[in-house]
Amino acid sequence: MAWGEYRLRESGEIQLAGVFHIQFTDFGATFVAPETSTIFGLSLSHADRMVWVQGAESEAFKLSNSEYKFLNLLMERYPSHTTHAELTETIWEYAPDNPDDEKRSRDAIFNIAKRLRERLLVVDPDYEYIETVRKWGDREGGYKFNKH
């Protein structure tokens, strides 16, 4: 690799002037990601990590990096759920390799979900956007974006 080169990994993204987002999908294709994602009236800006409920744009607030990655993954995976392991990999880019690390990452993810629920509750007290998915049989637990 030459100086100044950066090789994108799977799901890597290049932002140009905070307006265009080019996401690596595979070696043969890229696509321009939308500036915002909106599902069931909840909008998430990829340019500045702002989130707002339609009709209450004046109450938009900025997410922390971990909150943004958490909510973005839930919105990308909708209507499916995302597991604790997938969230850990997305937020911190590592996979826990022992039970203690796994417990710590689950606790941290729980705290991110709790903080994000509290923040969303302020702008939309009538609805809970983040649903906890319990482990059931072979299905691993995690979280999913909750529709109205």
N, C-alpha and C positions, 0 to 999 in steps of 0.2 A: 504494500500500500504506500503510495506517495505521500509526501508531507501535505497536510491540508485536506486529505481525503478522509471521509468517514463512511464506513459501511453500515447501512441500516440493517437491523435485525428484523425478524418478523414483527409486524405491527409498529415498527419504528415510524416516526413522523418528522417531517421537516416543516417548519413554519417560516413563511416569507412575509416579513413586515407585519406579522400578526394577523394577516388577512387570509392568505392562502395556506392551507394545510395539505401537504402532500404525504400520503401514507403509503408505506411499502406494504404490498400484499404478497407478492412473490417476485422472482427474478424477471418475469415477463411482463409485469403490469404494475402501474401505480394509479391511484385515483385521487382527485381533489376532494378532501373531506369537507362537509358543510361547516360553516362558521358556527352554527348553533344546532343543537338537537332539541326537539320538542316532542314530548310524549304526554298525552292527557293533560295538556295545559301547563306542564312544567318545562321550562326552557333552560338549557345549559349552554353557555357560550364557551367555545373552545379557545377563543382568542384571549380572554381575560379571566376565565374560571368563574364568571358571574352566573348566578342562578336566580330565576324569578318565576312567579306564577302569572299566567296570562291574566290581565286585568289588574294586576298589582305590580307593574313594572317599576314603579317608583320605590318599591320596597326590595329591590334586587340587592343581593349581598354576594360578596366574594368568598369562594370556598378556599380552604387550605388545599395544598397539593394532594394530600392523601384523601380528603373529602371529594375532591374533583375526580381523582382516579376511581374511587369507590363508586360514585354516582354514575360516572361515564360508563363503567363496565356494566352496571345494572341496566342502564338505558340501552346499551349495545346488545345485551343478551335478551332483552324483553322479547317474548313473554316467558322465556326460560329463566331458571334461577342460576346463580353463579355460586360456586362452592368457596369455602374458606381457603382452600389451597389456591384456587384461581385468583382470588382477591389478594392473597399474600404475594403471589408471583407478580401480579399487576402493580400493586402499590409499592412493594419493596424490592422487586426483581430478584427474589431468591425463594428457594423452597426449603422449608424446615426439614432437617434430617434426623431429629430426635423428638421424643414426646414433650420435653420441656420447651423447646423452641416452638413447637406446634401450639402448645397451650398459650405461650406468650403472644404469638401472632393472632390466635383466636380472640384473646382478651383485647388486644389492640384494635382488631377489626370491630369487635363489639362496641368499644368506646367510640370509634369513628362513626358507626351506625347510630349510636345513641346521640352523639353530638349533632349529627346531621338531621336526625329526626326532630330534635329540639329546635334547631334553627328553622327548619321547614314549617314546623308547627306555628311559629310566630307569624309567618306570612299566609299560611292556610290552615287555620285551626280546625277546619272541618274534615280534614283528610290526612291519612298517614300514607306517604308515598313509598316507604321502605317496609317490606314484609320479610319477617324471619321465616326461613324454610327449615323445619326440623328434620333431623336425620330419621329416615324410615326405611327399614330393611337395607337394601343395597344402595339406596339413594343417600348421597352425602348431603349434610346440611349446609346452609349458607343463607343467602339473601336474594330477593328479587324485587324488581320494580312493581309496585302495586297499582293496578288500574282502578279507575273510579267505578 
